[in-house]
């Protein structure tokens, strides 16, 4: 009865941690494509090919439902996967949906015309590939009007987090927030559009100021998954054990993951 969680590296562990707290009995297969991280600087075809290969591996491990806890994959590959690649008995979900539901205060199944929402000035922090895709703005426009989104490509942040250099990561966060504020001096809300970024949420909040509401994806995705599985219980796959798979060096990735989650995590070769 496993569900798959995929990320290009370790950022998806923020989603895994939230899902584990929300659904403690649910076995999870986590796949980190650490050998090919980061995805944020790759082109769309490359991201698509790497993502589909990883999802197939999780299907083999007994997952009928896979969450792309990678914003770059959600932005650059998911729509193409859903249109022509995913078989009828499988599901692949992205991480934008719960975020936009929270931002617009309307459910995904609400197909009424776009309407004005409470927030009007939104800062989006994401990888260069996610920013270039404009996927967040496109999905938001289906549900809300009058929202000004200013996107900031946060080059280098994922690399610093993956390397465990949190001092560099914090310095980069502050630099990117400064760059964003030059374009949008007074954002009302900020979206952390990469699942690595919750590890730096305090730095984002501090640089943005207490008056800016920061939306982080991990808890939103966990709550959305719990709701989805309650409505679609048959999508819980046949897998019965939690496992951690990586295309990188299992020992190195295990050490870094253990540091991130502050509990023992053991990866095996994918």
C-alpha positions as CSV (number, residue, x, y, z in Angstrom):
1,X,0.0,0.0,0.0
2,X,2.8,2.4,-0.9
3,X,2.7,5.9,-2.4
4,X,5.6,7.3,-4.3
5,X,7.3,10.7,-3.7
6,X,9.8,11.8,-6.3
7,X,12.3,14.6,-6.2
8,X,15.4,15.5,-8.2
9,X,17.3,15.4,-4.9
10,X,16.7,15.9,-1.2
11,X,14.1,18.7,-1.2
12,X,11.2,16.3,-1.4
13,X,12.1,15.0,2.0
14,X,10.3,18.1,3.3
15,X,7.1,16.7,1.7
16,X,7.9,13.1,2.9
17,X,8.3,14.4,6.5
18,X,4.9,16.2,6.4
19,X,3.2,13.2,4.8
20,X,4.6,10.8,7.4
21,X,3.3,13.0,10.2
22,X,-0.1,13.3,8.6
23,X,-0.4,9.7,7.5
24,X,1.9,7.7,9.8
25,X,0.7,4.3,8.6
26,X,1.2,4.9,4.9
27,X,4.3,3.2,3.4
28,X,6.2,5.6,1.1
29,X,8.7,4.9,-1.6
30,X,11.0,8.0,-1.9
31,X,13.1,8.4,-5.1
32,X,15.8,11.0,-5.2
33,X,17.5,11.4,-8.6
34,X,20.6,12.8,-6.9
35,X,23.0,11.8,-9.7
36,X,21.2,14.2,-12.0
37,X,20.3,17.0,-9.6
38,X,19.5,19.8,-9.8
39,X,16.7,19.8,-12.4
40,X,16.2,23.5,-12.3
41,X,18.9,24.2,-14.9
42,X,17.9,21.4,-17.3
43,X,15.7,21.8,-20.4
44,X,12.1,20.4,-20.5
45,X,12.9,17.3,-22.6
46,X,15.6,16.3,-20.2
47,X,13.4,16.8,-17.2
48,X,10.6,14.8,-18.8
49,X,12.9,11.8,-19.6
50,X,14.5,11.7,-16.2
51,X,11.1,12.1,-14.4
52,X,9.4,9.3,-16.4
53,X,12.2,6.9,-15.8
54,X,12.0,7.6,-12.0
55,X,8.3,7.2,-11.9
56,X,8.5,3.8,-13.7
57,X,10.9,2.7,-11.0
58,X,8.4,3.6,-8.3
59,X,5.6,1.8,-10.1
60,X,7.8,-1.3,-10.1
61,X,8.1,-0.8,-6.3
62,X,4.4,-1.1,-5.9
63,X,3.2,2.6,-6.2
64,X,0.1,3.3,-8.2
65,X,0.2,6.9,-7.2
66,X,3.3,9.1,-7.4
67,X,3.7,12.7,-6.2
68,X,6.1,14.9,-8.1
69,X,7.6,16.7,-5.1
70,X,9.8,18.5,-7.5
71,X,8.4,21.8,-8.8
72,X,10.6,21.7,-11.8
73,X,9.2,18.3,-12.8
74,X,5.7,19.4,-12.0
75,X,6.2,22.5,-14.2
76,X,8.1,21.1,-17.1
77,X,7.0,17.4,-17.4
78,X,3.7,16.7,-15.6
79,X,1.2,18.1,-18.2
80,X,3.0,16.1,-21.0
81,X,3.0,13.0,-18.8
82,X,-0.7,13.3,-18.1
83,X,-1.6,13.9,-21.7
84,X,0.2,11.0,-23.4
85,X,2.2,8.7,-21.0
86,X,0.4,7.7,-17.8
87,X,-1.7,4.5,-18.1
88,X,-5.3,4.6,-16.9
89,X,-4.6,2.6,-13.7
90,X,-1.9,5.0,-12.5
91,X,-1.8,8.6,-11.2
92,X,0.9,11.2,-11.1
93,X,0.2,14.4,-9.2
94,X,2.2,17.6,-8.9
95,X,2.7,20.1,-6.1
96,X,1.2,23.2,-7.6
97,X,-2.4,22.2,-7.0
98,X,-2.5,22.4,-3.2
99,X,-0.5,25.6,-3.3
100,X,-2.9,27.3,-5.6
101,X,-5.9,26.0,-3.7
102,X,-4.5,27.7,-0.6
103,X,-3.7,30.9,-2.3
104,X,-7.1,31.3,-4.0
105,X,-9.2,29.6,-1.3
106,X,-11.0,27.5,-3.9
107,X,-10.9,23.7,-4.5
108,X,-9.3,22.3,-7.7
109,X,-12.7,20.9,-8.8
110,X,-14.3,24.3,-8.7
111,X,-14.6,25.1,-12.4
112,X,-16.4,28.4,-12.1
113,X,-14.8,31.4,-13.9
114,X,-11.7,33.0,-12.4
115,X,-12.5,35.6,-9.8
116,X,-10.7,38.2,-7.6
117,X,-9.1,36.8,-4.5
118,X,-7.8,38.5,-1.4
119,X,-4.1,38.6,-2.3
120,X,-3.0,40.8,-5.3
121,X,0.8,40.9,-5.1
122,X,2.6,37.5,-5.0
123,X,6.3,36.8,-5.0
124,X,7.3,33.5,-6.5
125,X,10.7,32.0,-5.6
126,X,11.6,29.0,-7.8
127,X,14.3,27.4,-9.9
128,X,15.2,28.9,-13.3
129,X,13.3,26.1,-15.1
130,X,10.1,26.5,-13.1
131,X,10.2,30.3,-13.6
132,X,10.8,29.8,-17.3
133,X,7.9,27.4,-17.7
134,X,5.4,30.0,-16.3
135,X,3.3,26.9,-15.1
136,X,2.4,28.5,-11.8
137,X,1.1,31.7,-13.4
138,X,-0.8,29.6,-16.0
139,X,-2.5,27.4,-13.4
140,X,-3.3,30.5,-11.2
141,X,-4.9,32.3,-14.1
142,X,-7.5,29.6,-14.4
143,X,-8.8,30.4,-10.9
144,X,-8.0,34.0,-10.1
145,X,-7.9,37.4,-11.8
146,X,-6.1,40.6,-10.7
147,X,-3.1,38.8,-9.1
148,X,0.3,40.2,-10.0
149,X,3.0,37.5,-9.8
150,X,6.6,38.5,-9.8
151,X,8.9,35.5,-10.2
152,X,12.5,35.3,-9.0
153,X,14.8,32.5,-10.3
154,X,16.9,31.4,-7.3
155,X,20.0,30.1,-8.9
156,X,22.4,28.3,-6.7
157,X,20.1,27.7,-3.7
158,X,19.3,24.0,-4.4
159,X,23.0,23.3,-5.1
160,X,24.0,24.8,-1.7
161,X,21.3,22.9,0.1
162,X,22.3,19.6,-1.6
163,X,25.9,20.3,-0.6
164,X,24.9,21.0,3.0
165,X,26.3,24.5,2.8
166,X,23.4,26.3,4.7
167,X,25.5,29.5,5.2
168,X,25.8,29.9,1.4
169,X,22.2,29.0,1.0
170,X,21.0,31.7,3.4
171,X,23.2,34.3,1.7
172,X,21.8,33.4,-1.7
173,X,18.2,33.5,-0.3
174,X,18.8,37.1,1.0
175,X,20.3,38.1,-2.3
176,X,17.3,36.7,-4.3
177,X,14.8,38.3,-1.9
178,X,16.6,41.7,-2.4
179,X,16.4,41.2,-6.2
180,X,12.7,40.4,-6.0
181,X,12.0,43.4,-3.8
182,X,13.6,45.7,-6.4
183,X,10.9,44.5,-8.8
184,X,8.0,44.2,-6.3
185,X,8.8,46.3,-3.2
186,X,5.7,45.2,-1.2
187,X,4.6,41.6,-1.8
188,X,1.6,40.5,0.2
189,X,2.4,36.8,-0.1
190,X,5.4,34.7,-1.1
191,X,5.4,31.3,-2.7
192,X,8.3,29.0,-2.1
193,X,8.1,27.2,-5.4
194,X,10.7,24.5,-4.7
195,X,10.5,21.7,-2.1
196,X,14.1,22.4,-1.1
197,X,13.1,25.9,0.0
198,X,11.2,25.0,3.2
199,X,14.6,24.1,4.7
200,X,15.3,27.9,4.3
201,X,11.8,29.1,5.2
202,X,13.0,31.1,8.2
203,X,15.6,32.9,6.1
204,X,13.0,33.7,3.4
205,X,10.6,35.0,6.1
206,X,13.2,37.1,7.8
207,X,14.4,38.7,4.6
208,X,10.8,39.3,3.4
209,X,9.5,40.7,6.7
210,X,6.9,39.5,9.1
211,X,4.1,41.2,7.2
212,X,4.5,38.8,4.2
213,X,2.7,35.5,4.4
214,X,5.0,32.7,3.2
215,X,3.4,29.7,1.5
216,X,5.4,26.5,1.9
217,X,4.3,23.4,0.1
218,X,5.1,20.4,2.4
219,X,2.1,20.6,4.8
220,X,-0.3,21.7,2.0
221,X,0.7,18.7,-0.1
222,X,0.3,16.3,2.9
223,X,-3.2,17.5,3.6
224,X,-4.1,17.3,0.0
225,X,-2.8,13.8,-0.3
226,X,-4.8,12.7,2.8
227,X,-7.9,14.1,1.2
228,X,-7.2,12.5,-2.2
229,X,-6.6,9.0,-0.7
230,X,-9.8,9.3,1.3
231,X,-11.7,10.0,-2.0
232,X,-9.6,7.5,-4.0
233,X,-8.6,4.6,-1.7
234,X,-7.9,2.3,-4.6
235,X,-5.0,4.5,-5.7
236,X,-2.9,3.2,-2.7
237,X,-0.6,0.8,-4.4
238,X,0.5,-2.8,-3.6
239,X,3.8,-1.9,-2.0
240,X,3.9,-2.5,1.8
241,X,7.3,-1.1,2.9
242,X,8.8,2.3,3.1
243,X,12.0,2.6,1.1
244,X,14.4,5.3,0.0
245,X,15.9,5.0,-3.5
246,X,18.6,7.2,-5.1
247,X,20.6,7.3,-8.3
248,X,23.4,8.9,-6.3
249,X,25.9,7.5,-3.8
250,X,23.6,5.8,-1.2
251,X,26.0,6.4,1.7
252,X,26.5,10.1,1.0
253,X,22.8,10.7,0.3
254,X,21.8,8.8,3.5
255,X,24.2,11.0,5.6
256,X,22.8,14.2,4.1
257,X,19.1,13.0,4.5
258,X,19.7,12.0,8.1
259,X,21.1,15.6,8.7
260,X,18.0,17.2,7.1
261,X,15.4,15.1,8.9
262,X,17.3,14.6,12.1
263,X,16.5,10.9,12.1
264,X,18.2,7.9,10.5
265,X,17.5,7.6,6.8
266,X,19.0,4.8,4.8
267,X,19.0,5.0,1.0
268,X,19.6,2.2,-1.4
269,X,20.7,2.3,-5.1
270,X,17.8,2.7,-7.4
